[in-house]
């Protein structure tokens, strides 16, 4: 396991801990963002090949050993998409938190028990 994968898993654990133990809505949203960043690191580290080259077939790579030498671009593309989606979801959660604070004057999750189903 590489250092980046370990850091990603650690960030996922810290974010999950923050989401489950904190009562402030902003801290829960920050925990979500930390989990999101950890997932991105894990996905990128899975697609990385040490000493690999860009997935461009030319004279430097050659066609016979291209599969073993090029880095898979799919995880990087998925992470770029996930970053944009995570940013939109985080902005939506922050908007909801701000609106809840404006209406009720509190960010503690315990003050919103009547909203549970």
Backbone atoms as SQL, in Angstrom:
CREATE TABLE atoms (id INTEGER PRIMARY KEY, chain TEXT, resi INTEGER, resn TEXT, atom TEXT, x REAL, y REAL, z REAL);
INSERT INTO atoms VALUES
  (1, 'A', 1, 'UNK', 'N', 0.843, -1.176, 0.000),
  (2, 'A', 1, 'UNK', 'CA', 0.000, 0.000, 0.000),
  (3, 'A', 1, 'UNK', 'C', 0.890, 1.241, 0.000),
  (4, 'A', 2, 'UNK', 'N', 0.577, 2.165, -0.849),
  (5, 'A', 2, 'UNK', 'CA', 1.400, 3.351, -0.971),
  (6, 'A', 2, 'UNK', 'C', 1.022, 4.390, 0.088),
  (7, 'A', 3, 'UNK', 'N', 1.856, 5.377, 0.181),
  (8, 'A', 3, 'UNK', 'CA', 1.628, 6.451, 1.151),
  (9, 'A', 3, 'UNK', 'C', 0.352, 7.230, 0.814),
  (10, 'A', 4, 'UNK', 'N', 0.112, 7.458, -0.465),
  (11, 'A', 4, 'UNK', 'CA', -1.077, 8.227, -0.866),
  (12, 'A', 4, 'UNK', 'C', -2.351, 7.466, -0.527),
  (13, 'A', 5, 'UNK', 'N', -2.342, 6.153, -0.741),
  (14, 'A', 5, 'UNK', 'CA', -3.510, 5.344, -0.395),
  (15, 'A', 5, 'UNK', 'C', -3.756, 5.367, 1.104),
  (16, 'A', 6, 'UNK', 'N', -2.687, 5.270, 1.884),
  (17, 'A', 6, 'UNK', 'CA', -2.809, 5.302, 3.335),
  (18, 'A', 6, 'UNK', 'C', -3.365, 6.645, 3.813),
  (19, 'A', 7, 'UNK', 'N', -2.862, 7.728, 3.247),
  (20, 'A', 7, 'UNK', 'CA', -3.364, 9.051, 3.626),
  (21, 'A', 7, 'UNK', 'C', -4.834, 9.197, 3.230),
  (22, 'A', 8, 'UNK', 'N', -5.196, 8.679, 2.057),
  (23, 'A', 8, 'UNK', 'CA', -6.594, 8.730, 1.628),
  (24, 'A', 8, 'UNK', 'C', -7.512, 7.969, 2.565),
  (25, 'A', 9, 'UNK', 'N', -7.098, 6.767, 2.970),
  (26, 'A', 9, 'UNK', 'CA', -7.906, 5.983, 3.905),
  (27, 'A', 9, 'UNK', 'C', -7.987, 6.665, 5.268),
  (28, 'A', 10, 'UNK', 'N', -6.896, 7.290, 5.690),
  (29, 'A', 10, 'UNK', 'CA', -6.888, 8.024, 6.957),
  (30, 'A', 10, 'UNK', 'C', -7.854, 9.217, 6.892),
  (31, 'A', 11, 'UNK', 'N', -7.831, 9.932, 5.778),
  (32, 'A', 11, 'UNK', 'CA', -8.760, 11.059, 5.621),
  (33, 'A', 11, 'UNK', 'C', -10.208, 10.583, 5.615),
  (34, 'A', 12, 'UNK', 'N', -10.467, 9.446, 4.987),
  (35, 'A', 12, 'UNK', 'CA', -11.825, 8.907, 4.999),
  (36, 'A', 12, 'UNK', 'C', -12.262, 8.570, 6.419),
  (37, 'A', 13, 'UNK', 'N', -11.364, 8.011, 7.212),
  (38, 'A', 13, 'UNK', 'CA', -11.687, 7.697, 8.601),
  (39, 'A', 13, 'UNK', 'C', -11.933, 8.943, 9.434),
  (40, 'A', 14, 'UNK', 'N', -11.096, 9.961, 9.255),
  (41, 'A', 14, 'UNK', 'CA', -11.265, 11.213, 10.002),
  (42, 'A', 14, 'UNK', 'C', -12.578, 11.894, 9.611),
  (43, 'A', 15, 'UNK', 'N', -12.887, 11.907, 8.318),
  (44, 'A', 15, 'UNK', 'CA', -14.134, 12.518, 7.870),
  (45, 'A', 15, 'UNK', 'C', -15.362, 11.782, 8.388),
  (46, 'A', 16, 'UNK', 'N', -15.293, 10.447, 8.392),
  (47, 'A', 16, 'UNK', 'CA', -16.407, 9.664, 8.925),
  (48, 'A', 16, 'UNK', 'C', -16.584, 9.910, 10.416),
  (49, 'A', 17, 'UNK', 'N', -15.464, 9.980, 11.140),
  (50, 'A', 17, 'UNK', 'CA', -15.530, 10.286, 12.574),
  (51, 'A', 17, 'UNK', 'C', -16.173, 11.661, 12.794),
  (52, 'A', 18, 'UNK', 'N', -15.782, 12.641, 11.984),
  (53, 'A', 18, 'UNK', 'CA', -16.338, 13.989, 12.140),
  (54, 'A', 18, 'UNK', 'C', -17.834, 14.002, 11.847),
  (55, 'A', 19, 'UNK', 'N', -18.260, 13.258, 10.844),
  (56, 'A', 19, 'UNK', 'CA', -19.686, 13.251, 10.510),
  (57, 'A', 19, 'UNK', 'C', -20.524, 12.554, 11.577),
  (58, 'A', 20, 'UNK', 'N', -19.969, 11.551, 12.222),
  (59, 'A', 20, 'UNK', 'CA', -20.748, 10.783, 13.191),
  (60, 'A', 20, 'UNK', 'C', -20.715, 11.357, 14.602),
  (61, 'A', 21, 'UNK', 'N', -19.700, 12.136, 14.944),
  (62, 'A', 21, 'UNK', 'CA', -19.573, 12.596, 16.328),
  (63, 'A', 21, 'UNK', 'C', -19.919, 14.066, 16.530),
  (64, 'A', 22, 'UNK', 'N', -19.883, 14.872, 15.486),
  (65, 'A', 22, 'UNK', 'CA', -20.120, 16.300, 15.650),
  (66, 'A', 22, 'UNK', 'C', -21.614, 16.591, 15.586),
  (67, 'A', 23, 'UNK', 'N', -22.046, 17.632, 16.260),
  (68, 'A', 23, 'UNK', 'CA', -23.454, 18.029, 16.288),
  (69, 'A', 23, 'UNK', 'C', -23.693, 19.319, 15.511),
  (70, 'A', 24, 'UNK', 'N', -22.633, 20.027, 15.136),
  (71, 'A', 24, 'UNK', 'CA', -22.749, 21.263, 14.381),
  (72, 'A', 24, 'UNK', 'C', -22.840, 20.924, 12.892),
  (73, 'A', 25, 'UNK', 'N', -23.793, 21.526, 12.183),
  (74, 'A', 25, 'UNK', 'CA', -23.999, 21.207, 10.777),
  (75, 'A', 25, 'UNK', 'C', -22.788, 21.544, 9.915),
  (76, 'A', 26, 'UNK', 'N', -22.109, 22.651, 10.194),
  (77, 'A', 26, 'UNK', 'CA', -20.923, 23.007, 9.415),
  (78, 'A', 26, 'UNK', 'C', -19.805, 21.986, 9.616),
  (79, 'A', 27, 'UNK', 'N', -19.638, 21.489, 10.814),
  (80, 'A', 27, 'UNK', 'CA', -18.617, 20.475, 11.063),
  (81, 'A', 27, 'UNK', 'C', -18.950, 19.157, 10.368),
  (82, 'A', 28, 'UNK', 'N', -20.224, 18.829, 10.288),
  (83, 'A', 28, 'UNK', 'CA', -20.643, 17.628, 9.563),
  (84, 'A', 28, 'UNK', 'C', -20.352, 17.793, 8.071),
  (85, 'A', 29, 'UNK', 'N', -20.605, 18.981, 7.533),
  (86, 'A', 29, 'UNK', 'CA', -20.333, 19.244, 6.119),
  (87, 'A', 29, 'UNK', 'C', -18.828, 19.197, 5.853),
  (88, 'A', 30, 'UNK', 'N', -18.027, 19.710, 6.761),
  (89, 'A', 30, 'UNK', 'CA', -16.571, 19.633, 6.607),
  (90, 'A', 30, 'UNK', 'C', -16.122, 18.172, 6.643),
  (91, 'A', 31, 'UNK', 'N', -16.726, 17.363, 7.507),
  (92, 'A', 31, 'UNK', 'CA', -16.423, 15.935, 7.540),
  (93, 'A', 31, 'UNK', 'C', -16.737, 15.262, 6.216),
  (94, 'A', 32, 'UNK', 'N', -17.864, 15.636, 5.598),
  (95, 'A', 32, 'UNK', 'CA', -18.209, 15.113, 4.285),
  (96, 'A', 32, 'UNK', 'C', -17.145, 15.477, 3.253),
  (97, 'A', 33, 'UNK', 'N', -16.677, 16.711, 3.283),
  (98, 'A', 33, 'UNK', 'CA', -15.649, 17.148, 2.333),
  (99, 'A', 33, 'UNK', 'C', -14.336, 16.412, 2.548),
  (100, 'A', 34, 'UNK', 'N', -14.005, 16.121, 3.796),
  (101, 'A', 34, 'UNK', 'CA', -12.769, 15.373, 4.079),
  (102, 'A', 34, 'UNK', 'C', -12.890, 13.944, 3.556),
  (103, 'A', 35, 'UNK', 'N', -14.051, 13.318, 3.730),
  (104, 'A', 35, 'UNK', 'CA', -14.261, 11.980, 3.173),
  (105, 'A', 35, 'UNK', 'C', -14.124, 12.025, 1.649),
  (106, 'A', 36, 'UNK', 'N', -14.693, 13.032, 1.043),
  (107, 'A', 36, 'UNK', 'CA', -14.644, 13.182, -0.414),
  (108, 'A', 36, 'UNK', 'C', -13.196, 13.291, -0.900),
  (109, 'A', 37, 'UNK', 'N', -12.383, 14.069, -0.215),
  (110, 'A', 37, 'UNK', 'CA', -10.980, 14.212, -0.582),
  (111, 'A', 37, 'UNK', 'C', -10.227, 12.897, -0.411),
  (112, 'A', 38, 'UNK', 'N', -10.503, 12.170, 0.661),
  (113, 'A', 38, 'UNK', 'CA', -9.862, 10.870, 0.871),
  (114, 'A', 38, 'UNK', 'C', -10.203, 9.882, -0.227),
  (115, 'A', 39, 'UNK', 'N', -11.452, 9.874, -0.660),
  (116, 'A', 39, 'UNK', 'CA', -11.862, 8.983, -1.747),
  (117, 'A', 39, 'UNK', 'C', -11.133, 9.348, -3.038),
  (118, 'A', 40, 'UNK', 'N', -10.970, 10.633, -3.291),
  (119, 'A', 40, 'UNK', 'CA', -10.248, 11.056, -4.490),
  (120, 'A', 40, 'UNK', 'C', -8.807, 10.566, -4.454),
  (121, 'A', 41, 'UNK', 'N', -8.164, 10.688, -3.314),
  (122, 'A', 41, 'UNK', 'CA', -6.773, 10.225, -3.205),
  (123, 'A', 41, 'UNK', 'C', -6.659, 8.723, -3.425),
  (124, 'A', 42, 'UNK', 'N', -7.587, 7.960, -2.882),
  (125, 'A', 42, 'UNK', 'CA', -7.543, 6.507, -3.045),
  (126, 'A', 42, 'UNK', 'C', -7.745, 6.129, -4.507),
  (127, 'A', 43, 'UNK', 'N', -8.680, 6.761, -5.181),
  (128, 'A', 43, 'UNK', 'CA', -8.931, 6.436, -6.589),
  (129, 'A', 43, 'UNK', 'C', -7.723, 6.788, -7.453),
  (130, 'A', 44, 'UNK', 'N', -7.120, 7.940, -7.221),
  (131, 'A', 44, 'UNK', 'CA', -5.942, 8.324, -8.008),
  (132, 'A', 44, 'UNK', 'C', -4.781, 7.379, -7.734),
  (133, 'A', 45, 'UNK', 'N', -4.602, 6.966, -6.489),
  (134, 'A', 45, 'UNK', 'CA', -3.480, 6.072, -6.172),
  (135, 'A', 45, 'UNK', 'C', -3.680, 4.682, -6.771),
  (136, 'A', 46, 'UNK', 'N', -4.925, 4.258, -6.960),
  (137, 'A', 46, 'UNK', 'CA', -5.174, 2.966, -7.594),
  (138, 'A', 46, 'UNK', 'C', -4.760, 3.003, -9.065),
  (139, 'A', 47, 'UNK', 'N', -4.991, 4.108, -9.744),
  (140, 'A', 47, 'UNK', 'CA', -4.672, 4.204, -11.162),
  (141, 'A', 47, 'UNK', 'C', -3.233, 4.562, -11.468),
  (142, 'A', 48, 'UNK', 'N', -2.414, 4.806, -10.459),
  (143, 'A', 48, 'UNK', 'CA', -1.033, 5.234, -10.678),
  (144, 'A', 48, 'UNK', 'C', -0.115, 4.033, -10.888),
  (145, 'A', 49, 'UNK', 'N', 0.822, 4.169, -11.809),
  (146, 'A', 49, 'UNK', 'CA', 1.862, 3.160, -12.039),
  (147, 'A', 49, 'UNK', 'C', 3.207, 3.849, -11.863),
  (148, 'A', 50, 'UNK', 'N', 4.037, 3.319, -10.984),
  (149, 'A', 50, 'UNK', 'CA', 5.351, 3.917, -10.739),
  (150, 'A', 50, 'UNK', 'C', 6.215, 3.782, -11.993),
  (151, 'A', 51, 'UNK', 'N', 6.735, 4.895, -12.454),
  (152, 'A', 51, 'UNK', 'CA', 7.566, 4.904, -13.653),
  (153, 'A', 51, 'UNK', 'C', 6.766, 4.865, -14.937),
  (154, 'A', 52, 'UNK', 'N', 5.457, 5.033, -14.841),
  (155, 'A', 52, 'UNK', 'CA', 4.610, 4.990, -16.024),
  (156, 'A', 52, 'UNK', 'C', 4.670, 6.292, -16.801),
  (157, 'A', 53, 'UNK', 'N', 4.167, 6.238, -18.008),
  (158, 'A', 53, 'UNK', 'CA', 4.139, 7.416, -18.859),
  (159, 'A', 53, 'UNK', 'C', 2.689, 7.772, -19.181),
  (160, 'A', 54, 'UNK', 'N', 2.548, 8.879, -19.868),
  (161, 'A', 54, 'UNK', 'CA', 1.213, 9.325, -20.277),
  (162, 'A', 54, 'UNK', 'C', 0.641, 8.347, -21.299),
  (163, 'A', 55, 'UNK', 'N', -0.672, 8.207, -21.342),
  (164, 'A', 55, 'UNK', 'CA', -1.285, 7.248, -22.266),
  (165, 'A', 55, 'UNK', 'C', -1.339, 7.756, -23.706),
  (166, 'A', 56, 'UNK', 'N', -0.179, 8.125, -24.219),
  (167, 'A', 56, 'UNK', 'CA', -0.063, 8.585, -25.604),
  (168, 'A', 56, 'UNK', 'C', 0.869, 7.609, -26.310),
  (169, 'A', 57, 'UNK', 'N', 0.376, 6.947, -27.315),
  (170, 'A', 57, 'UNK', 'CA', 1.178, 5.975, -28.044),
  (171, 'A', 57, 'UNK', 'C', 2.039, 6.699, -29.080),
  (172, 'A', 58, 'UNK', 'N', 3.337, 6.723, -28.826),
  (173, 'A', 58, 'UNK', 'CA', 4.289, 7.313, -29.756),
  (174, 'A', 58, 'UNK', 'C', 5.575, 6.497, -29.722),
  (175, 'A', 59, 'UNK', 'N', 6.651, 7.053, -30.230),
  (176, 'A', 59, 'UNK', 'CA', 7.911, 6.312, -30.276),
  (177, 'A', 59, 'UNK', 'C', 8.490, 6.054, -28.889),
  (178, 'A', 60, 'UNK', 'N', 8.251, 6.931, -27.949),
  (179, 'A', 60, 'UNK', 'CA', 8.812, 6.768, -26.604),
  (180, 'A', 60, 'UNK', 'C', 8.187, 5.584, -25.877),
  (181, 'A', 61, 'UNK', 'N', 6.934, 5.348, -26.079),
  (182, 'A', 61, 'UNK', 'CA', 6.242, 4.257, -25.399),
  (183, 'A', 61, 'UNK', 'C', 6.373, 2.964, -26.190),
  (184, 'A', 62, 'UNK', 'N', 6.196, 3.031, -27.477),
  (185, 'A', 62, 'UNK', 'CA', 6.195, 1.821, -28.287),
  (186, 'A', 62, 'UNK', 'C', 4.873, 1.112, -28.169),
  (187, 'A', 63, 'UNK', 'N', 4.547, 0.296, -29.133),
  (188, 'A', 63, 'UNK', 'CA', 3.244, -0.347, -29.107),
  (189, 'A', 63, 'UNK', 'C', 3.247, -1.695, -28.407),
  (190, 'A', 64, 'UNK', 'N', 4.390, -2.355, -28.313),
  (191, 'A', 64, 'UNK', 'CA', 4.393, -3.698, -27.727),
  (192, 'A', 64, 'UNK', 'C', 4.303, -3.666, -26.204),
  (193, 'A', 65, 'UNK', 'N', 4.982, -2.740, -25.558),
  (194, 'A', 65, 'UNK', 'CA', 4.981, -2.684, -24.099),
  (195, 'A', 65, 'UNK', 'C', 4.103, -1.550, -23.578),
  (196, 'A', 66, 'UNK', 'N', 3.195, -1.069, -24.402),
  (197, 'A', 66, 'UNK', 'CA', 2.398, 0.096, -24.014),
  (198, 'A', 66, 'UNK', 'C', 1.465, -0.208, -22.851),
  (199, 'A', 67, 'UNK', 'N', 0.931, -1.399, -22.793),
  (200, 'A', 67, 'UNK', 'CA', -0.035, -1.722, -21.743),
  (201, 'A', 67, 'UNK', 'C', 0.620, -1.697, -20.370),
  (202, 'A', 68, 'UNK', 'N', 1.845, -2.133, -20.271),
  (203, 'A', 68, 'UNK', 'CA', 2.528, -2.197, -18.979),
  (204, 'A', 68, 'UNK', 'C', 3.130, -0.866, -18.557),
  (205, 'A', 69, 'UNK', 'N', 3.316, 0.063, -19.476),
  (206, 'A', 69, 'UNK', 'CA', 4.024, 1.291, -19.150),
  (207, 'A', 69, 'UNK', 'C', 3.147, 2.525, -18.998),
  (208, 'A', 70, 'UNK', 'N', 1.953, 2.519, -19.551),
  (209, 'A', 70, 'UNK', 'CA', 1.133, 3.735, -19.494),
  (210, 'A', 70, 'UNK', 'C', 0.245, 3.737, -18.257),
  (211, 'A', 71, 'UNK', 'N', -0.027, 4.923, -17.775),
  (212, 'A', 71, 'UNK', 'CA', -0.909, 5.120, -16.622),
  (213, 'A', 71, 'UNK', 'C', -2.346, 5.170, -17.134),
  (214, 'A', 72, 'UNK', 'N', -3.237, 4.493, -16.435),
  (215, 'A', 72, 'UNK', 'CA', -4.641, 4.450, -16.828),
  (216, 'A', 72, 'UNK', 'C', -5.269, 5.832, -16.623),
  (217, 'A', 73, 'UNK', 'N', -5.814, 6.462, -17.665),
  (218, 'A', 73, 'UNK', 'CA', -6.394, 7.801, -17.509),
  (219, 'A', 73, 'UNK', 'C', -7.796, 7.797, -16.914),
  (220, 'A', 74, 'UNK', 'N', -8.457, 6.655, -16.863),
  (221, 'A', 74, 'UNK', 'CA', -9.832, 6.608, -16.391),
  (222, 'A', 74, 'UNK', 'C', -9.990, 7.041, -14.927),
  (223, 'A', 75, 'UNK', 'N', -9.146, 6.568, -13.980),
  (224, 'A', 75, 'UNK', 'CA', -9.308, 7.051, -12.602),
  (225, 'A', 75, 'UNK', 'C', -9.136, 8.562, -12.469),
  (226, 'A', 76, 'UNK', 'N', -8.209, 9.130, -13.216),
  (227, 'A', 76, 'UNK', 'CA', -8.020, 10.589, -13.150),
  (228, 'A', 76, 'UNK', 'C', -9.237, 11.323, -13.683),
  (229, 'A', 77, 'UNK', 'N', -9.813, 10.813, -14.763),
  (230, 'A', 77, 'UNK', 'CA', -11.019, 11.449, -15.312),
  (231, 'A', 77, 'UNK', 'C', -12.193, 11.320, -14.343),
  (232, 'A', 78, 'UNK', 'N', -12.319, 10.159, -13.698),
  (233, 'A', 78, 'UNK', 'CA', -13.396, 9.981, -12.718),
  (234, 'A', 78, 'UNK', 'C', -13.220, 10.905, -11.523),
  (235, 'A', 79, 'UNK', 'N', -11.982, 11.100, -11.091),
  (236, 'A', 79, 'UNK', 'CA', -11.734, 11.983, -9.947),
  (237, 'A', 79, 'UNK', 'C', -12.046, 13.428, -10.316),
  (238, 'A', 80, 'UNK', 'N', -11.700, 13.855, -11.526),
  (239, 'A', 80, 'UNK', 'CA', -12.039, 15.222, -11.937),
  (240, 'A', 80, 'UNK', 'C', -13.550, 15.433, -11.937),
  (241, 'A', 81, 'UNK', 'N', -14.280, 14.446, -12.411),
  (242, 'A', 81, 'UNK', 'CA', -15.739, 14.531, -12.388),
  (243, 'A', 81, 'UNK', 'C', -16.266, 14.531, -10.956),
  (244, 'A', 82, 'UNK', 'N', -15.683, 13.681, -10.111),
  (245, 'A', 82, 'UNK', 'CA', -16.118, 13.602, -8.716),
  (246, 'A', 82, 'UNK', 'C', -15.821, 14.891, -7.951),
  (247, 'A', 83, 'UNK', 'N', -14.742, 15.564, -8.292),
  (248, 'A', 83, 'UNK', 'CA', -14.429, 16.840, -7.636),
  (249, 'A', 83, 'UNK', 'C', -15.517, 17.871, -7.947),
  (250, 'A', 84, 'UNK', 'N', -15.933, 17.934, -9.194),
  (251, 'A', 84, 'UNK', 'CA', -16.972, 18.894, -9.579),
  (252, 'A', 84, 'UNK', 'C', -18.297, 18.553, -8.893),
  (253, 'A', 85, 'UNK', 'N', -18.657, 17.277, -8.880),
  (254, 'A', 85, 'UNK', 'CA', -19.897, 16.863, -8.234),
  (255, 'A', 85, 'UNK', 'C', -19.828, 17.108, -6.725),
  (256, 'A', 86, 'UNK', 'N', -18.689, 16.792, -6.110),
  (257, 'A', 86, 'UNK', 'CA', -18.518, 17.028, -4.674),
  (258, 'A', 86, 'UNK', 'C', -18.604, 18.500, -4.315),
  (259, 'A', 87, 'UNK', 'N', -18.066, 19.347, -5.173),
  (260, 'A', 87, 'UNK', 'CA', -18.153, 20.787, -4.935),
  (261, 'A', 87, 'UNK', 'C', -19.604, 21.250, -4.986),
  (262, 'A', 88, 'UNK', 'N', -20.362, 20.740, -5.951),
  (263, 'A', 88, 'UNK', 'CA', -21.774, 21.128, -6.062),
  (264, 'A', 88, 'UNK', 'C', -22.578, 20.630, -4.869),
  (265, 'A', 89, 'UNK', 'N', -22.322, 19.399, -4.428),
  (266, 'A', 89, 'UNK', 'CA', -23.050, 18.850, -3.282),
  (267, 'A', 89, 'UNK', 'C', -22.689, 19.612, -2.007),
  (268, 'A', 90, 'UNK', 'N', -21.423, 19.955, -1.845),
  (269, 'A', 90, 'UNK', 'CA', -20.999, 20.721, -0.673),
  (270, 'A', 90, 'UNK', 'C', -21.635, 22.107, -0.676),
  (271, 'A', 91, 'UNK', 'N', -21.692, 22.744, -1.826),
  (272, 'A', 91, 'UNK', 'CA', -22.333, 24.062, -1.910),
  (273, 'A', 91, 'UNK', 'C', -23.816, 23.965, -1.569),
  (274, 'A', 92, 'UNK', 'N', -24.473, 22.904, -2.018),
  (275, 'A', 92, 'UNK', 'CA', -25.889, 22.722, -1.701),
  (276, 'A', 92, 'UNK', 'C', -26.092, 22.487, -0.201),
  (277, 'A', 93, 'UNK', 'N', -25.238, 21.668, 0.410),
  (278, 'A', 93, 'UNK', 'CA', -25.344, 21.429, 1.852),
  (279, 'A', 93, 'UNK', 'C', -25.102, 22.710, 2.641),
  (280, 'A', 94, 'UNK', 'N', -24.120, 23.501, 2.217),
  (281, 'A', 94, 'UNK', 'CA', -23.852, 24.766, 2.909),
  (282, 'A', 94, 'UNK', 'C', -25.029, 25.735, 2.750),
  (283, 'A', 95, 'UNK', 'N', -25.662, 25.735, 1.586),
  (284, 'A', 95, 'UNK', 'CA', -26.830, 26.585, 1.380),
  (285, 'A', 95, 'UNK', 'C', -27.963, 26.188, 2.316),
  (286, 'A', 96, 'UNK', 'N', -28.201, 24.877, 2.426),
  (287, 'A', 96, 'UNK', 'CA', -29.232, 24.406, 3.350),
  (288, 'A', 96, 'UNK', 'C', -28.890, 24.776, 4.798),
  (289, 'A', 97, 'UNK', 'N', -27.629, 24.638, 5.173),
  (290, 'A', 97, 'UNK', 'CA', -27.228, 24.966, 6.546),
  (291, 'A', 97, 'UNK', 'C', -27.425, 26.454, 6.828),
  (292, 'A', 98, 'UNK', 'N', -27.086, 27.302, 5.880),
  (293, 'A', 98, 'UNK', 'CA', -27.267, 28.743, 6.070),
  (294, 'A', 98, 'UNK', 'C', -28.753, 29.080, 6.182),
  (295, 'A', 99, 'UNK', 'N', -29.589, 28.449, 5.352),
  (296, 'A', 99, 'UNK', 'CA', -31.029, 28.709, 5.421),
  (297, 'A', 99, 'UNK', 'C', -31.627, 28.215, 6.741),
  (298, 'A', 100, 'UNK', 'N', -31.177, 27.056, 7.211),
  (299, 'A', 100, 'UNK', 'CA', -31.641, 26.569, 8.512),
  (300, 'A', 100, 'UNK', 'C', -31.236, 27.528, 9.629),
  (301, 'A', 101, 'UNK', 'N', -30.023, 28.056, 9.553),
  (302, 'A', 101, 'UNK', 'CA', -29.562, 28.998, 10.576),
  (303, 'A', 101, 'UNK', 'C', -30.370, 30.296, 10.521),
  (304, 'A', 102, 'UNK', 'N', -30.700, 30.755, 9.340),
  (305, 'A', 102, 'UNK', 'CA', -31.502, 31.980, 9.224),
  (306, 'A', 102, 'UNK', 'C', -32.901, 31.789, 9.789),
  (307, 'A', 103, 'UNK', 'N', -33.487, 30.623, 9.576),
  (308, 'A', 103, 'UNK', 'CA', -34.865, 30.388, 10.021),
  (309, 'A', 103, 'UNK', 'C', -34.951, 30.044, 11.499),
  (310, 'A', 104, 'UNK', 'N', -33.984, 29.279, 12.005),
  (311, 'A', 104, 'UNK', 'CA', -34.060, 28.809, 13.396),
  (312, 'A', 104, 'UNK', 'C', -33.028, 29.442, 14.314),
  (313, 'A', 105, 'UNK', 'N', -31.957, 29.984, 13.766),
  (314, 'A', 105, 'UNK', 'CA', -30.931, 30.609, 14.586),
  (315, 'A', 105, 'UNK', 'C', -29.986, 29.628, 15.255),
  (316, 'A', 106, 'UNK', 'N', -29.937, 28.406, 14.770),
  (317, 'A', 106, 'UNK', 'CA', -29.074, 27.403, 15.381),
  (318, 'A', 106, 'UNK', 'C', -28.501, 26.487, 14.306),
  (319, 'A', 107, 'UNK', 'N', -27.296, 25.999, 14.558),
  (320, 'A', 107, 'UNK', 'CA', -26.669, 25.026, 13.672),
  (321, 'A', 107, 'UNK', 'C', -26.527, 23.662, 14.329),
  (322, 'A', 108, 'UNK', 'N', -27.010, 23.518, 15.550),
  (323, 'A', 108, 'UNK', 'CA', -26.913, 22.224, 16.227),
  (324, 'A', 108, 'UNK', 'C', -27.984, 21.286, 15.696),
  (325, 'A', 109, 'UNK', 'N', -27.582, 20.086, 15.375),
  (326, 'A', 109, 'UNK', 'CA', -28.501, 19.123, 14.767),
  (327, 'A', 109, 'UNK', 'C', -29.578, 18.678, 15.760),
  (328, 'A', 110, 'UNK', 'N', -29.321, 18.793, 17.049),
  (329, 'A', 110, 'UNK', 'CA', -30.301, 18.406, 18.061),
  (330, 'A', 110, 'UNK', 'C', -31.512, 19.350, 18.094),
  (331, 'A', 111, 'UNK', 'N', -31.372, 20.547, 17.547),
  (332, 'A', 111, 'UNK', 'CA', -32.473, 21.515, 17.540),
  (333, 'A', 111, 'UNK', 'C', -33.473, 21.262, 16.411),
  (334, 'A', 112, 'UNK', 'N', -33.228, 20.262, 15.592),
  (335, 'A', 112, 'UNK', 'CA', -34.091, 19.996, 14.440),
  (336, 'A', 112, 'UNK', 'C', -34.706, 18.604, 14.517),
  (337, 'A', 113, 'UNK', 'N', -35.107, 18.177, 15.693),
  (338, 'A', 113, 'UNK', 'CA', -35.663, 16.842, 15.855),
  (339, 'A', 113, 'UNK', 'C', -37.026, 16.694, 15.201),
  (340, 'A', 114, 'UNK', 'N', -37.800, 17.747, 15.096),
  (341, 'A', 114, 'UNK', 'CA', -39.120, 17.624, 14.490),
  (342, 'A', 114, 'UNK', 'C', -39.039, 17.429, 12.971),
  (343, 'A', 115, 'UNK', 'N', -37.864, 17.606, 12.383),
  (344, 'A', 115, 'UNK', 'CA', -37.697, 17.377, 10.954),
  (345, 'A', 115, 'UNK', 'C', -37.395, 15.927, 10.625),
  (346, 'A', 116, 'UNK', 'N', -37.218, 15.078, 11.645),
  (347, 'A', 116, 'UNK', 'CA', -36.965, 13.659, 11.393),
  (348, 'A', 116, 'UNK', 'C', -38.249, 12.986, 10.967),
  (349, 'A', 117, 'UNK', 'N', -38.131, 11.914, 10.226),
  (350, 'A', 117, 'UNK', 'CA', -39.349, 11.204, 9.823),
  (351, 'A', 117, 'UNK', 'C', -39.544, 9.985, 10.614);
